[in-house]
Amino acid sequence: MKYQVGDDIVVLHTNEEGKVVEIINNKMVMVEVRGVKFPSYMDQIDFPYFKRFTEKKPIFQQKKEKKFVDDIPKEKSKPAEIKATTGVWLSLLPKFTTDEFGDEIVELFKIHLVNRTDTGYKFIYKQHFFGNPAFDLTNEVTAYHDFYLHDLSFADFNDNPSFAFEFSLITPDKKKAEFYEATIKIKAKQLFQRVEEMKKKNEPTISFQLFEKYPDKAIEDKPEVTSKISNQFAVYEAKKARQNLPAPRSVIDLHMEKLSDDWKHMSNFEILTMQLKEFEKWYELAVAHHQPNLIVIHGVGSGKLRGEIHDILKTKKEVRYFINQYHPQYGYGATEIFFQY
């Protein structure tokens, strides 16, 4: 192996110096340059002393002659470098090791969020096993940059991992959606097939697209109807109904301080009615968008709101099952709903 952990290196493309912090496989290493870690092929780096030894240094510097602006030749303008815009991806970088039989196997995956757009995003990331939270993170990823999330062993993919994101714009745009949610679920068999394809194609990573283009804000698009009909009925085009719906949420909070600033004068019946109306709204949106699951935060309290929600769920054909168990973030104050379509 040419490099070892701790070796000083120089990145050939940028001439920046750094260190080797991890050996990924026989072709790639993880390097750290000015506090930033990223993977690199071994032919893209070199030892800095070789660069210093071969670099020619002048014995003396000649006195520079004065030059005037008119004497300096004008440079030809160079076309701007065009960066490919392919969307936002979840990328898995495998780290290989050798087993007792000498075969190369995947030990773990380094999980990255890859932004190949000209827009920066805020994101909330949650990783689950069998629906139970295992890791969460809130941060930002800038345009055309990667963000390292965490490591995951190959064996962990037997526990049905899911990777959920909620994106929003770093710089808000009135024409764009307030947020966008995307979830990737990866099964062990599916991942094994992708690893074999990656080896055959000699690719460095396995990638799953989260979205190609951040969505525009939904605009209501109704066909023209007579004023008499429009006053009596809400008319929608079936083909465009889903795309014009607001974006769904994976978690909804029904605490009254989240729903209204002026609720303390309301009666218990009015409060319960508003909470159930809010629940029905996000429930219907989740079903309309074929969302796989929905977490409803109802709190503990007297249990009245929870009981009403559970009674409603028992009548819904889209509900596969729902559970109200201890959650590290919500305690016993939340119910998770799993849908079937």
Secondary structure, DSSP 8 states (H G I E B T S, - for coil): ----TT-EEEETTT--EEEEEEE-SSSEEEEEETTEEEEEEGGGEE-HHHHHHHS---SS--------GGGS--------------EEEEEEEEEEEE-TTS-EEEEEEEEEEEEESSS-EEEEEEEEETTEEEEEEEEEE-TT-EEEEEEEEGGGGGG-EEEEEEEEESS--TTB-S-EEEEEE--HHHHHHHHHHHHHHT-S-EEEEEESS--B----------HHHHHH-----GGGTTTTS----SEEE--HHHH-SS-TTS-HHHHHHHHHHHHHHHHHHHHHTT-SEEEEE--STTSHHHHHHHHHHTT-TTEEEEE---BTTTBTSEEEEEE--
